[in-house]
Amino acid sequence: MEKQLNGVMSHDMIKQQLDHIRTFIELELTEKKETIKEQAAEIEELKQLLQKKELAISMFEANTQQFQETAEGNRQLINKLLGDISKLQNEIDWYKRTYENRSFFGTIKEKLKRK
């Protein structure tokens, strides 16, 4: 076993044990530093991915807002055009009643009354 002098470990044995402990601690420290570097790199990569994701989301939100505004403008335009079509249809109906359904003399009489 270990050489002891009067129940006390020799200086060489103590030094050897301390060297062994130092080597073990240095190895553990090196491994932990490597783990920290790997985790830091992974964190940086995740931050970049998060920034890309946030940029994509903001672009999608801007596009959605633009599409909603365009859709609202189109809806208003369609409503205006439907109103115009309705007015034009009323005018067509009036011309049909006036010139196709009434007699020629009734039309002349109506025009003379207006003047």
C-alpha positions as CSV (number, residue, x, y, z in Angstrom):
1,M,0.0,0.0,0.0
2,E,1.2,3.5,0.6
3,K,4.4,4.1,2.3
4,Q,3.9,5.8,5.6
5,L,6.4,6.9,8.1
6,N,5.1,6.7,11.6
7,G,1.5,6.8,10.3
8,V,2.0,9.9,8.2
9,M,2.1,9.9,4.4
10,S,5.3,10.9,2.8
11,H,5.7,14.2,1.0
12,D,6.1,12.4,-2.3
13,M,2.8,10.6,-1.8
14,I,1.0,13.8,-0.8
15,K,2.5,15.6,-3.8
16,Q,1.4,12.7,-6.1
17,Q,-2.1,12.8,-4.7
18,L,-2.3,16.6,-5.2
19,D,-1.0,16.3,-8.8
20,H,-3.6,13.6,-9.4
21,I,-6.4,16.0,-8.0
22,R,-5.0,18.9,-10.0
23,T,-5.0,16.8,-13.2
24,F,-8.6,15.7,-12.5
25,I,-9.7,19.3,-11.9
26,E,-7.9,20.7,-15.0
27,L,-9.6,18.0,-17.1
28,E,-13.0,18.8,-15.7
29,L,-12.4,22.5,-16.2
30,T,-11.4,21.9,-19.8
31,E,-14.5,19.9,-20.4
32,K,-16.7,22.5,-18.8
33,K,-15.1,25.3,-20.8
34,E,-15.8,23.3,-24.0
35,T,-19.4,22.7,-23.0
36,I,-19.8,26.4,-22.3
37,K,-18.3,27.3,-25.7
38,E,-20.7,24.9,-27.4
39,Q,-23.7,26.3,-25.5
40,A,-22.7,29.8,-26.3
41,A,-22.5,29.0,-30.0
42,E,-25.9,27.3,-29.8
43,I,-27.4,30.4,-28.0
44,E,-25.9,32.7,-30.7
45,E,-27.4,30.5,-33.4
46,L,-30.8,30.5,-31.7
47,K,-30.7,34.3,-31.4
48,Q,-30.0,34.6,-35.1
49,L,-32.9,32.3,-35.8
50,L,-35.2,34.3,-33.5
51,Q,-34.2,37.5,-35.3
52,K,-35.0,35.9,-38.7
53,K,-38.3,34.7,-37.3
54,E,-39.2,38.1,-35.9
55,L,-38.3,39.7,-39.3
56,A,-40.5,37.3,-41.2
57,I,-43.4,37.9,-38.8
58,S,-43.1,41.6,-39.2
59,M,-43.0,41.3,-43.0
60,F,-46.1,39.0,-42.9
61,E,-47.9,41.5,-40.6
62,A,-47.0,44.4,-43.0
63,N,-48.2,42.4,-46.0
64,T,-51.4,41.4,-44.2
65,Q,-52.1,45.1,-43.4
66,Q,-51.5,46.0,-47.0
67,F,-53.8,43.3,-48.3
68,Q,-56.5,44.3,-45.9
69,E,-56.3,47.9,-47.0
70,T,-56.4,46.8,-50.7
71,A,-59.4,44.6,-50.0
72,E,-61.2,47.5,-48.2
73,G,-60.4,49.8,-51.2
74,N,-61.7,47.1,-53.6
75,R,-64.9,46.6,-51.5
76,Q,-65.6,50.4,-51.6
77,L,-64.9,50.5,-55.4
78,I,-67.2,47.5,-56.0
79,N,-70.0,49.1,-53.9
80,K,-69.6,52.3,-55.9
81,L,-69.7,50.4,-59.2
82,L,-72.8,48.5,-58.1
83,G,-74.4,51.9,-57.3
84,D,-73.4,53.2,-60.7
85,I,-74.8,50.1,-62.4
86,S,-78.1,50.5,-60.5
87,K,-78.4,54.2,-61.6
88,L,-77.6,53.3,-65.2
89,Q,-80.1,50.4,-65.1
90,N,-82.8,52.9,-63.9
91,E,-81.9,55.3,-66.7
92,I,-82.2,52.4,-69.2
93,D,-85.6,51.5,-67.8
94,W,-86.7,55.1,-68.1
95,Y,-85.6,55.3,-71.7
96,K,-87.4,52.1,-72.4
97,R,-90.6,53.3,-70.8
98,T,-90.3,56.7,-72.5
99,Y,-89.4,55.7,-76.0
100,E,-90.4,52.0,-76.4
101,N,-93.5,51.6,-74.3
102,R,-95.2,55.0,-74.9
103,S,-96.6,56.1,-78.1
104,F,-94.9,58.6,-80.3
105,F,-97.5,61.2,-79.7
106,G,-97.3,60.7,-75.9
107,T,-93.6,61.3,-76.1
108,I,-94.0,64.5,-78.1
109,K,-96.7,65.7,-75.7
110,E,-94.5,65.0,-72.7
111,K,-91.6,66.9,-74.3
112,L,-93.8,69.9,-75.0
113,K,-95.1,70.0,-71.5
114,R,-91.5,70.2,-70.2
115,K,-90.7,73.2,-72.4
